[in-house]
């Protein structure tokens, strides 16, 4: 397994932290274009509950975000400017150019990462990101979550899988790095369903109808499903329609999924943590240290057995 920390140290020569910023944008799943309630699991903060305040200018957001990691970051630490909340490319190109350029300007910022949807990547946006990529590395993080259309409809994702394939193809052709988010434990999905999604993300695919190749992602984020207060998923959970995994079940799942990921694909995340003030379930996920110790111990034991 190729881990993000190792890749960052090799690439940038030291410790690197993400700074969660806000582009002050919305989402087609919220502004009425596709819907008004967002994806079923998405909080009012648009999955950016740890991001700096959108009311602040970008330079102030960076300074505030740096303060939050100051205890862990050394004097020579470098940072990734990460536009995390809502849909980071859902705005006119001149505005995106302004905020992304401002975010990349500080010397200590070594890369730009933009979280977005595959259906919000027009050719003009891809061209802008490609242009910026010639100055500093630009990563595009796509919220795929699942390849299964029945689940995508349930969570109100709002686009078919073919849109994801096209977005990855165009981004990679433009020289951009692509990181894909996958949610584990979505209602109705089996372990086999989740395995299929991971395989789809990390392996290149050829469209049997067009013959066009969709490249593999450069990175993957595996995210445990969190039930957050105020979401439609919370209502489903409280009605007894959404089961959640135990830590033991989640760890066993990762032991099946991680071996599917080749070393050419960087693992950016193995779980994730929801904001404690909003978290309904699973409550064990709030103890991040315990979760990561359990997962890492299990993975090390598995790797040791394989080597033996």
Rosetta silent file (secondary structure, phi, psi, omega in degrees, C-alpha in Angstrom):
SEQUENCE: XXXXXXXXXXXXXXXXXXXXXXXXXXXXXXXXXXXXXXXXXXXXXXXXXXXXXXXXXXXXXXXXXXXXXXXXXXXXXXXXXXXXXXXXXXXXXXXXXXXXXXXXXXXXXXXXXXXXXXXXXXXXXXXXXXXXXXXXXXXXXXXXXXXXXXXXXXXXXXXXXXXXXXXXXXXXXXXXXXXXXXXXXXXXXXXXXXXXXXXXXXXXXXXXXXXXXXXXXXXXXXXXXXXXXXXXXXXXXXXXXXXXXXXXXXXXXXXXXXXXXXXXXXXXXXXXXXXXXXXXXXXXXXXXXXXXXXXXXXXXXXXXXXXX
SCORE:     score description
SCORE:     0.000 S_00000001
   1 L     0.000  126.939  178.924    0.000    0.000    0.000 S_00000001
   2 E   -93.969  110.762 -172.922    1.398    3.374   -1.026 S_00000001
   3 E   -92.046  152.318 -175.995    0.502    5.834    1.713 S_00000001
   4 H   -61.119  -45.374 -177.364    0.044    9.572    1.299 S_00000001
   5 H   -57.280  -40.905  179.446    2.572   10.608    3.973 S_00000001
   6 H   -64.292  -43.023 -178.934    5.310    8.617    2.267 S_00000001
   7 H   -64.902  -42.259 -179.073    4.479   10.109   -1.131 S_00000001
   8 H   -64.629  -41.588  179.332    4.411   13.666    0.224 S_00000001
   9 H   -64.689  -41.246  178.155    7.784   13.276    1.930 S_00000001
  10 H   -64.179  -39.970 -172.118    9.325   11.871   -1.247 S_00000001
  11 H   -81.097  -40.448 -173.107    7.796   14.574   -3.396 S_00000001
  12 H  -113.451   -1.011  171.911    8.175   17.676   -1.250 S_00000001
  13 L    78.534   18.538  179.568   11.033   16.709    1.017 S_00000001
  14 L   174.383 -165.650 -177.589    9.326   16.949    4.392 S_00000001
  15 L   -73.244  138.259  179.739    6.105   17.116    6.368 S_00000001
  16 E  -132.899  133.926  176.423    3.035   18.395    4.530 S_00000001
  17 E  -120.717  148.743  172.929   -0.387   19.263    5.961 S_00000001
  18 E   -83.084  140.326  171.898   -3.673   20.030    4.255 S_00000001
  19 E  -111.397  113.553 -177.221   -5.296   23.381    4.952 S_00000001
  20 E   -80.138  117.426 -176.890   -9.078   23.118    4.529 S_00000001
  21 E  -116.903  165.911  177.803  -10.356   26.245    2.796 S_00000001
  22 L  -120.020  131.192  177.510  -13.731   27.399    1.519 S_00000001
  23 L   -85.948   -3.219 -177.878  -14.369   28.659   -1.997 S_00000001
  24 L    57.413   48.631  177.990  -17.715   30.159   -0.896 S_00000001
  25 L  -120.697  174.093  176.060  -19.578   28.180   -3.554 S_00000001
  26 L  -116.937 -144.518 -173.382  -22.633   25.943   -3.474 S_00000001
  27 L  -152.388  144.521  177.675  -23.578   22.764   -5.332 S_00000001
  28 L   -63.277  -16.384  176.715  -26.005   21.849   -8.151 S_00000001
  29 L   -84.837    1.400 -178.348  -27.587   19.454   -5.652 S_00000001
  30 L  -126.821  -26.778 -174.370  -28.475   22.434   -3.463 S_00000001
  31 L   -91.712    6.772  178.083  -29.168   25.447   -5.664 S_00000001
  32 L    98.772  -10.418  178.746  -32.090   23.849   -7.507 S_00000001
  33 L   -63.492  -47.831  175.511  -30.205   22.750  -10.621 S_00000001
  34 L  -113.477  -27.633 -177.340  -30.445   19.102   -9.586 S_00000001
  35 L  -178.147 -176.783 -178.846  -32.048   19.433   -6.168 S_00000001
  36 L  -126.305   -7.981 -174.066  -32.174   21.514   -3.018 S_00000001
  37 L  -107.764    0.719  179.693  -31.323   19.082   -0.191 S_00000001
  38 L    73.935 -179.413  173.562  -27.872   17.921   -1.243 S_00000001
  39 L   -64.489  154.607 -170.803  -26.670   14.340   -1.170 S_00000001
  40 L   -62.181  -24.526 -176.660  -28.448   12.292    1.481 S_00000001
  41 L   -99.470   -5.199 -168.653  -25.340   12.111    3.714 S_00000001
  42 L   -84.286  130.656  179.823  -24.129   15.693    3.282 S_00000001
  43 L   -76.743  174.244  179.102  -24.223   18.096    6.231 S_00000001
  44 L   -62.745  -21.953  178.839  -25.202   21.765    6.041 S_00000001
  45 L   -84.417    4.161  176.939  -21.488   22.531    5.734 S_00000001
  46 L    62.951   40.535 -179.338  -21.255   20.665    2.453 S_00000001
  47 L    64.457   16.007  178.551  -18.721   18.132    3.778 S_00000001
  48 L  -120.244   40.464 -175.793  -16.481   21.033    4.720 S_00000001
  49 L   -66.492  -16.891  178.361  -17.219   21.201    8.431 S_00000001
  50 L  -101.883    4.422 -176.994  -13.504   21.514    9.213 S_00000001
  51 L   -79.384  157.174  175.747  -12.865   24.210    6.587 S_00000001
  52 L   -65.179  159.833 -176.759  -11.998   27.828    7.344 S_00000001
  53 L   -65.220  132.068  178.549  -14.840   30.351    7.265 S_00000001
  54 L   -66.972  -15.862  179.915  -16.003   31.363    3.788 S_00000001
  55 L   -72.901  -16.669 -177.903  -16.493   34.908    5.138 S_00000001
  56 L   -90.996  147.216  171.771  -12.707   35.381    5.286 S_00000001
  57 L   -64.818  161.618 -172.848  -10.503   36.249    2.295 S_00000001
  58 H   -58.691  -42.285 -178.351   -8.276   33.426    1.114 S_00000001
  59 H   -63.467  -36.490  176.900   -5.093   34.714    2.734 S_00000001
  60 H   -70.451  -37.982  176.416   -6.859   34.959    6.106 S_00000001
  61 H   -58.910  -42.653 -179.803   -8.333   31.488    5.672 S_00000001
  62 H   -61.693  -45.083 -179.767   -4.842   30.122    5.123 S_00000001
  63 H   -63.981  -41.443  178.634   -3.524   31.781    8.269 S_00000001
  64 H   -65.201  -40.359  179.714   -6.475   30.521   10.347 S_00000001
  65 H   -66.875  -37.435  178.245   -6.073   27.012    8.975 S_00000001
  66 H   -64.218  -36.403  178.417   -2.347   27.036    9.736 S_00000001
  67 H   -61.688  -34.343 -176.728   -3.087   27.938   13.358 S_00000001
  68 H   -69.873  -23.707  179.970   -5.239   24.820   13.691 S_00000001
  69 L  -110.507    9.164 -173.597   -2.335   22.530   12.767 S_00000001
  70 L   -59.634  -35.081 -177.723    0.426   24.617   14.358 S_00000001
  71 L   -66.321  -25.240 -178.218    0.953   22.178   17.237 S_00000001
  72 L  -100.043  -25.478 -175.261    1.794   19.400   14.780 S_00000001
  73 L   -88.495  134.324  177.041    3.528   21.384   12.027 S_00000001
  74 L   -84.354  179.210 -177.295    7.180   22.296   12.374 S_00000001
  75 L   -65.457  -24.755 -178.582    8.799   25.537   11.187 S_00000001
  76 L  -102.341   14.619 -178.127    9.678   24.063    7.793 S_00000001
  77 L   -65.874  146.649  174.186    6.291   22.476    7.182 S_00000001
  78 E  -115.888  167.433 -169.610    4.636   22.908    3.796 S_00000001
  79 E  -137.490  153.095  170.988    0.945   22.877    3.006 S_00000001
  80 E  -106.339  124.699  175.346   -1.674   21.826    0.487 S_00000001
  81 E   -80.278  111.763 -171.142   -4.421   24.393   -0.104 S_00000001
  82 E  -115.402  110.205  174.855   -7.537   22.197   -0.067 S_00000001
  83 E   -87.065  101.372 -165.998  -10.893   23.558   -1.208 S_00000001
  84 L  -100.648  -40.428 -167.956  -13.042   20.979    0.504 S_00000001
  85 L   -80.042  146.886  178.800  -16.575   22.237    1.070 S_00000001
  86 L    54.272 -137.202 -176.052  -19.475   21.921   -1.389 S_00000001
  87 L  -115.512  103.123 -167.670  -18.422   21.807   -5.089 S_00000001
  88 L   -66.351  -10.230  177.320  -15.097   23.580   -5.512 S_00000001
  89 L  -113.665   12.849 -174.784  -15.391   24.248   -9.256 S_00000001
  90 L   -90.294   69.318 -178.328  -19.041   25.350   -9.236 S_00000001
  91 L  -166.496  162.893  177.321  -18.431   29.004  -10.103 S_00000001
  92 L   -60.629  147.198 -176.422  -17.414   31.180  -13.088 S_00000001
  93 H   -58.565  -41.136  178.838  -13.848   30.655  -14.255 S_00000001
  94 H   -58.576  -38.406  178.211  -12.677   34.249  -13.500 S_00000001
  95 H   -67.915  -43.850  178.995  -13.708   33.793   -9.859 S_00000001
  96 H   -62.467  -40.786  178.324  -12.058   30.378   -9.643 S_00000001
  97 H   -58.459  -43.524 -177.800   -8.882   31.765  -11.178 S_00000001
  98 H   -62.443  -52.830 -174.026   -8.782   34.503   -8.530 S_00000001
  99 H   -72.324  -36.584  179.804   -9.258   32.306   -5.452 S_00000001
 100 H   -69.101  -40.072  178.369   -7.094   29.429   -6.665 S_00000001
 101 H   -63.863  -41.003  177.814   -4.257   31.793   -7.632 S_00000001
 102 H   -63.528  -39.840 -178.591   -4.472   33.485   -4.231 S_00000001
 103 H   -68.576  -31.252 -178.020   -4.373   30.129   -2.481 S_00000001
 104 H   -85.524  -11.951 -171.027   -1.305   28.993   -4.426 S_00000001
 105 H   -65.196  -43.814 -177.526    0.612   32.233   -3.968 S_00000001
 106 L   -59.259  141.945 -177.342    2.292   31.697   -0.544 S_00000001
 107 L   -60.559  -34.189 -176.523    5.683   30.044   -0.820 S_00000001
 108 L   -75.719  -10.167  175.290    4.801   27.432    1.812 S_00000001
 109 E   -81.831  116.947 -175.694    1.845   26.210   -0.294 S_00000001
 110 E  -101.142  -12.441 -179.609    3.222   23.320   -2.328 S_00000001
 111 E  -161.269  159.117  175.212    0.043   22.128   -4.061 S_00000001
 112 E  -114.981  133.431  176.369   -3.609   22.941   -4.710 S_00000001
 113 E  -127.264  130.210 -175.052   -6.353   20.348   -4.157 S_00000001
 114 E  -124.237  117.972  175.586   -9.931   20.977   -5.257 S_00000001
 115 E   -85.148  130.864 -176.226  -12.873   18.839   -4.197 S_00000001
 116 E  -157.540 -175.519  177.334  -15.642   18.774   -6.786 S_00000001
 117 L  -106.906  147.252  177.979  -18.180   16.741   -8.761 S_00000001
 118 H   -61.404  -24.734 -179.032  -17.450   15.111  -12.134 S_00000001
 119 H   -89.448   10.186  177.696  -20.416   16.972  -13.645 S_00000001
 120 H  -123.558   41.665 -178.448  -18.955   20.371  -12.682 S_00000001
 121 L  -132.137   69.623  176.179  -15.813   20.200  -14.772 S_00000001
 122 L   -63.805  163.941 -178.778  -16.442   22.033  -18.017 S_00000001
 123 H   -59.222  -33.199  179.065  -13.623   22.255  -20.534 S_00000001
 124 H   -68.223  -35.747  177.552  -12.935   25.855  -19.442 S_00000001
 125 H   -68.793  -44.289  178.927  -12.509   24.747  -15.832 S_00000001
 126 H   -61.484  -39.384  178.691  -10.212   21.876  -16.814 S_00000001
 127 H   -63.631  -40.265  177.245   -8.169   24.305  -18.918 S_00000001
 128 H   -62.603  -48.757 -179.248   -7.793   26.638  -15.928 S_00000001
 129 H   -61.726  -37.440  178.094   -6.703   23.815  -13.626 S_00000001
 130 H   -65.640  -40.224  177.117   -4.233   22.596  -16.244 S_00000001
 131 H   -62.014  -46.268  179.730   -2.790   26.107  -16.532 S_00000001
 132 H   -65.833  -30.874 -179.703   -2.374   26.374  -12.755 S_00000001
 133 H   -64.097  -19.819  177.485   -0.811   22.902  -12.687 S_00000001
 134 L   -79.017  -11.197  178.205    2.125   24.307  -14.614 S_00000001
 135 L   -97.643  -49.156  175.371    2.879   26.552  -11.621 S_00000001
 136 L  -146.074  156.246 -179.228    2.314   24.110   -8.757 S_00000001
 137 E   -57.466  137.589  177.628    0.788   20.625   -8.613 S_00000001
 138 E  -121.431  125.927  175.250   -3.016   20.595   -8.836 S_00000001
 139 E  -108.174  140.590  174.916   -5.093   17.681   -7.570 S_00000001
 140 E  -114.666  120.769 -177.905   -8.755   17.231   -8.425 S_00000001
 141 E  -103.113  118.269 -174.633  -10.760   15.252   -5.863 S_00000001
 142 E  -104.111  129.979  176.972  -13.916   13.652   -7.249 S_00000001
 143 E   -85.397   85.574  177.835  -16.847   12.558   -5.108 S_00000001
 144 E   -85.106  -50.052  178.467  -17.763    9.258   -6.763 S_00000001
 145 E    73.320  -47.631 -178.065  -18.772    7.352   -3.592 S_00000001
 146 L  -160.079  153.973  174.557  -19.998    4.270   -5.508 S_00000001
 147 L   -95.749   -4.860 -172.626  -20.190    2.868   -9.036 S_00000001
 148 L   -90.292  120.133 -172.062  -23.591    1.277   -8.436 S_00000001
 149 H   -63.348  -33.933 -179.343  -26.441    3.254   -9.966 S_00000001
 150 H   -64.450  -37.967  177.175  -29.062    2.017   -7.502 S_00000001
 151 H   -72.256  -39.852  179.678  -26.995    3.384   -4.618 S_00000001
 152 H   -59.419  -38.417  177.503  -26.200    6.575   -6.506 S_00000001
 153 H   -67.760  -40.807 -179.027  -29.928    7.204   -6.912 S_00000001
 154 H   -62.949  -41.874 -177.790  -30.558    6.510   -3.231 S_00000001
 155 L   -86.089   -0.745  178.331  -27.901    8.982   -2.074 S_00000001
 156 L    63.176   43.926 -179.665  -29.029   11.534   -4.722 S_00000001
 157 L   -61.882  -43.222  171.065  -25.601   11.793   -6.318 S_00000001
 158 L    94.830    6.555  175.817  -27.136   13.324   -9.423 S_00000001
 159 L  -150.035  150.331  178.493  -24.954   12.038  -12.272 S_00000001
 160 L   -81.751  165.527 -177.036  -24.408    8.667  -14.029 S_00000001
 161 H   -60.813  -31.542 -179.567  -21.158    6.724  -13.971 S_00000001
 162 H   -60.469  -30.112  178.672  -20.382    7.701  -17.567 S_00000001
 163 H   -68.379  -39.434  175.579  -19.933   11.317  -16.418 S_00000001
 164 H   -61.668  -47.995 -179.569  -17.276   10.201  -13.951 S_00000001
 165 H   -56.635  -44.669 -178.800  -15.464    8.236  -16.671 S_00000001
 166 H   -65.671  -40.909 -179.400  -15.463   11.241  -18.987 S_00000001
 167 H   -64.049  -45.203  179.691  -14.237   13.599  -16.261 S_00000001
 168 H   -61.768  -43.254 -179.448  -11.333   11.343  -15.292 S_00000001
 169 H   -60.121  -46.345 -177.619  -10.349   10.924  -18.934 S_00000001
 170 H   -70.119  -38.436  178.389  -10.340   14.677  -19.593 S_00000001
 171 H   -64.287  -45.097 -179.617   -8.534   15.539  -16.361 S_00000001
 172 H   -67.067  -37.910  176.769   -5.791   12.989  -16.980 S_00000001
 173 H   -63.466  -26.417  178.773   -5.418   14.109  -20.597 S_00000001
 174 L   -87.764    3.943  176.243   -4.889   17.623  -19.231 S_00000001
 175 L    83.358   16.116 -176.591   -2.055   16.393  -17.022 S_00000001
 176 L   -95.602  151.796  177.099   -3.944   16.678  -13.733 S_00000001
 177 E   -89.674  138.032 -175.074   -3.834   14.303  -10.780 S_00000001
 178 E  -118.894  127.823  176.032   -7.138   12.689   -9.819 S_00000001
 179 E  -118.278  133.580 -173.477   -8.124   11.510   -6.345 S_00000001
 180 E  -116.783  132.021  178.381  -11.412    9.654   -5.925 S_00000001
 181 E   -92.364  131.153  177.088  -13.613    9.525   -2.822 S_00000001
 182 E  -126.241  129.904  177.186  -15.386    6.241   -2.040 S_00000001
 183 E   -97.851  127.958  179.491  -17.847    5.840    0.845 S_00000001
 184 E  -101.329  131.441  179.237  -17.851    2.451    2.550 S_00000001
 185 L    99.235   17.900  177.127  -21.013    1.191    4.214 S_00000001
 186 L   -64.100  141.175 -175.698  -23.629    2.872    2.051 S_00000001
 187 L   -53.857  132.578  176.180  -27.085    1.359    2.698 S_00000001
 188 L    88.533   -9.305 -177.506  -27.825   -1.751    0.657 S_00000001
 189 L   -90.223  137.432  176.654  -24.250   -2.316   -0.524 S_00000001
 190 L   -91.227  170.478  175.380  -22.523   -5.635    0.047 S_00000001
 191 H   -58.756  -39.149  179.431  -18.807   -6.192    0.531 S_00000001
 192 H   -64.071  -37.520  176.663  -18.714   -7.382   -3.077 S_00000001
 193 H   -61.027  -44.222 -178.624  -20.327   -4.111   -4.215 S_00000001
 194 H   -68.811  -35.891  175.394  -17.644   -2.106   -2.423 S_00000001
 195 H   -61.631  -41.887  179.382  -14.910   -4.294   -3.872 S_00000001
 196 H   -62.053  -40.158  179.392  -16.273   -3.596   -7.347 S_00000001
 197 H   -64.745  -46.317 -179.649  -16.180    0.146   -6.723 S_00000001
 198 H   -62.018  -45.319  178.716  -12.577    0.084   -5.493 S_00000001
 199 H   -59.406  -40.977 -178.367  -11.460   -2.052   -8.427 S_00000001
 200 H   -61.970  -40.200 -177.211  -13.216    0.295  -10.842 S_00000001
 201 H   -70.702  -40.705 -170.021  -11.417    3.324   -9.426 S_00000001
 202 H   -92.881   -7.917  179.034   -7.906    1.870   -9.318 S_00000001
 203 L  -112.473  140.017  173.282   -7.900   -0.001  -12.646 S_00000001
 204 L   -65.968  148.724 -178.254   -8.000    1.578  -16.129 S_00000001
 205 E  -130.431  143.334  175.568  -11.143    0.726  -18.067 S_00000001
 206 E  -108.913  125.111  178.198  -11.947    0.522  -21.779 S_00000001
 207 L   -68.253  120.011 -176.445  -15.463    1.449  -22.858 S_00000001
 208 L   -66.034  -21.830 -178.834  -16.708   -1.555  -24.903 S_00000001
 209 L   -86.357  -42.569 -175.381  -18.868    0.705  -27.077 S_00000001
 210 L  -101.624  -19.502 -175.820  -16.442    3.529  -27.866 S_00000001
 211 L    77.295    3.300 -179.075  -13.093    1.863  -27.229 S_00000001
 212 L   -78.128  140.864 -178.680  -12.055    4.908  -25.187 S_00000001
 213 E   -96.718  129.409  172.046   -9.814    4.264  -22.177 S_00000001
 214 E  -101.337  114.688 -176.304  -10.627    5.795  -18.795 S_00000001
 215 L   -64.053  162.455  172.301   -7.363    5.903  -16.810 S_00000001
 216 L   -71.131  158.327  174.595   -7.069    4.736  -13.220 S_00000001
 217 L   -70.677  157.193  174.693   -7.138    7.328  -10.462 S_00000001
 218 L   -83.439  -27.240 -178.742   -3.863    8.573   -9.011 S_00000001
 219 E  -148.260  160.825  179.608   -5.233    8.394   -5.481 S_00000001
 220 E  -138.720  141.655  173.426   -8.171    7.036   -3.511 S_00000001
 221 E  -115.989  118.069  175.904   -9.864    8.095   -0.282 S_00000001
 222 E   -94.956  120.434 -172.913  -11.764    5.392    1.570 S_00000001
 223 E  -120.334  122.060  172.357  -14.367    7.034    3.788 S_00000001
 224 E   -64.620  137.040  176.087  -16.447    5.345    6.470 S_00000001
 225 L   -65.453  123.377  174.674  -20.119    6.302    6.186 S_00000001
 226 L  -108.305  139.531  174.357  -20.961    8.785    8.936 S_00000001
 227 E   -98.349  113.681 -175.874  -24.498    9.582   10.010 S_00000001
 228 E  -110.229  141.470  178.317  -24.590   13.313   10.731 S_00000001
 229 L   -57.563  144.193  176.699  -27.338   15.285   12.433 S_00000001
 230 L    85.642   -2.369  178.997  -29.478   17.385   10.135 S_00000001
 231 L   -98.385  161.043  176.087  -29.042   15.163    7.091 S_00000001
 232 H   -67.482  -28.507  177.092  -31.703   13.113    5.351 S_00000001
 233 H   -65.286  -33.148  177.825  -29.575   10.047    6.062 S_00000001
 234 H   -61.963  -40.042  177.854  -29.982   10.786    9.780 S_00000001
 235 H   -63.216  -41.175  177.193  -33.759   10.524    9.386 S_00000001
 236 H   -63.387  -41.548 -179.749  -33.313    7.162    7.651 S_00000001
 237 H   -64.849  -46.580 -178.346  -31.000    5.997   10.417 S_00000001
 238 H   -66.589  -22.714  176.102  -33.327    7.050   13.234 S_00000001
 239 L   -84.483   -0.323  176.743  -36.138    5.188   11.445 S_00000001
 240 L    84.146   17.994 -175.929  -34.030    2.022   11.615 S_00000001
 241 L  -103.038    2.202 -177.816  -33.323    1.772    7.904 S_00000001
 242 L  -129.269  104.047  175.389  -29.559    2.347    7.937 S_00000001
 243 L   -75.684  151.477  175.897  -27.256   -0.193    9.606 S_00000001
 244 L  -124.160  151.145 -177.581  -23.763    0.939   10.617 S_00000001
 245 L   -80.226  152.918  168.372  -20.601   -1.120   10.913 S_00000001
 246 L   -81.513  167.262  176.575  -18.704   -1.905   14.070 S_00000001
 247 H   -61.174  -38.401  179.989  -14.993   -1.080   14.232 S_00000001
 248 H   -65.011  -41.710  178.926  -14.234   -4.782   13.853 S_00000001
 249 H   -66.438  -40.267 -179.573  -16.398   -5.042   10.740 S_00000001
 250 H   -66.724  -40.931  178.414  -14.861   -1.934    9.220 S_00000001
 251 H   -62.843  -43.756  178.337  -11.344   -3.172    9.887 S_00000001
 252 H   -61.721  -36.895  178.247  -12.156   -6.542    8.302 S_00000001
 253 H   -63.953  -45.474  179.293  -13.557   -4.697    5.282 S_00000001
 254 H   -61.242  -34.844  178.766  -10.364   -2.680    4.851 S_00000001
 255 H   -65.186  -23.217  175.210   -8.343   -5.890    4.986 S_00000001
 256 H   -86.629  -32.455 -173.292  -10.284   -7.031    1.925 S_00000001
 257 H   -86.705  -40.715 -175.111  -10.152   -3.733    0.051 S_00000001
 258 H   -58.118  -40.966  178.654   -6.611   -2.468    0.592 S_00000001
 259 H   -62.974  -15.090  178.269   -4.946   -5.412   -1.228 S_00000001
 260 H   -77.689  -14.354 -173.648   -6.961   -4.438   -4.317 S_00000001
 261 L   -93.349  115.827 -178.999   -5.146   -1.096   -4.537 S_00000001
 262 L   -72.073  162.378 -179.398   -1.920   -1.241   -6.576 S_00000001
 263 L   -67.159  -11.973  176.533    1.188    0.688   -5.539 S_00000001
 264 L   -76.464  -11.846 -179.819    0.605    3.014   -8.503 S_00000001
 265 L  -113.461  124.732 -178.482   -2.408    4.434   -6.621 S_00000001
 266 E   -82.680  133.319  175.835   -1.804    6.445   -3.442 S_00000001
 267 E   -87.591  108.961 -177.658   -4.067    5.771   -0.465 S_00000001
 268 E   -85.913  -23.414 -176.809   -5.006    9.230    0.840 S_00000001
 269 E  -159.816  143.412  176.468   -7.378    8.060    3.559 S_00000001
 270 L  -110.557  -12.470  177.739   -8.482    4.859    5.260 S_00000001
 271 L  -153.198  -77.434 -172.737  -11.421    6.204    7.240 S_00000001
 272 L   103.131  159.411 -179.179  -12.066    9.874    8.082 S_00000001
 273 L  -137.676  132.284  177.034  -13.847   11.432   11.028 S_00000001
 274 L   -81.539  156.539  177.606  -17.095   13.369   11.195 S_00000001
 275 L   -60.887  129.160 -173.381  -17.438   16.464   13.403 S_00000001
 276 L   -60.625  -31.725 -178.692  -18.241   15.230   16.916 S_00000001
 277 L   -69.310  -17.441 -178.437  -20.962   17.839   17.446 S_00000001
 278 L  -110.002  -14.339 -170.494  -22.883   16.384   14.480 S_00000001
 279 E   -71.864  122.516  172.953  -22.018   12.687   14.666 S_00000001
 280 E   -95.930  -41.227 -176.919  -24.918   10.329   15.352 S_00000001
 281 E  -167.355  155.619  -11.836  -23.259    7.080   14.333 S_00000001
 282 L   -75.701  132.698 -174.260  -21.066    5.148   14.425 S_00000001
 283 H   -66.740  -25.370  178.448  -19.916    6.739   17.679 S_00000001
 284 H   -62.623  -24.254 -177.225  -16.748    4.634   17.807 S_00000001
 285 H   -69.796  -14.695  179.769  -15.453    6.591   14.812 S_00000001
 286 H   -71.277  -22.293  178.490  -15.088    9.708   17.002 S_00000001
 287 L   -90.352   79.058 -171.454  -12.075    8.122   18.723 S_00000001
 288 H   -61.500  -38.345 -179.000   -9.765    8.622   15.763 S_00000001
 289 H   -62.461  -45.038  179.409   -6.621    7.489   17.574 S_00000001
 290 H   -63.984  -42.362 -179.146   -8.201    4.174   18.563 S_00000001
 291 H   -60.316  -50.977 -176.503   -9.595    3.649   15.077 S_00000001
 292 H   -67.088  -36.365  176.884   -6.287    4.266   13.331 S_00000001
 293 H   -62.737  -41.940  179.844   -4.338    2.144   15.841 S_00000001
 294 H   -64.728  -46.516 -178.232   -6.751   -0.748   15.292 S_00000001
 295 H   -65.712  -47.273 -177.661   -6.652   -0.453   11.515 S_00000001
 296 H   -63.388  -40.753  178.292   -2.890    0.006   11.296 S_00000001
 297 H   -60.730  -44.454 -179.736   -2.252   -2.961   13.617 S_00000001
 298 H   -64.863  -40.811 -179.624   -4.487   -5.192   11.490 S_00000001
 299 H   -67.390  -41.331  178.825   -2.843   -4.060    8.250 S_00000001
 300 H   -62.599  -42.657  179.356    0.664   -4.605    9.610 S_00000001
 301 H   -62.778  -39.588  179.219   -0.222   -8.106   10.764 S_00000001
 302 H   -66.330  -45.319  178.694   -1.675   -8.909    7.355 S_00000001
 303 H   -61.978  -37.602 -179.439    1.384   -7.557    5.525 S_00000001
 304 H   -65.046  -41.497  179.885    3.647   -9.553    7.853 S_00000001
 305 H   -65.381  -37.459  179.663    1.762  -12.773    7.096 S_00000001
 306 H   -65.137  -42.050  179.767    1.992  -12.101    3.369 S_00000001
 307 H   -64.937  -35.634  179.426    5.767  -11.571    3.596 S_00000001
 308 L   -73.972    0.000    0.000    6.185  -14.776    5.569 S_00000001
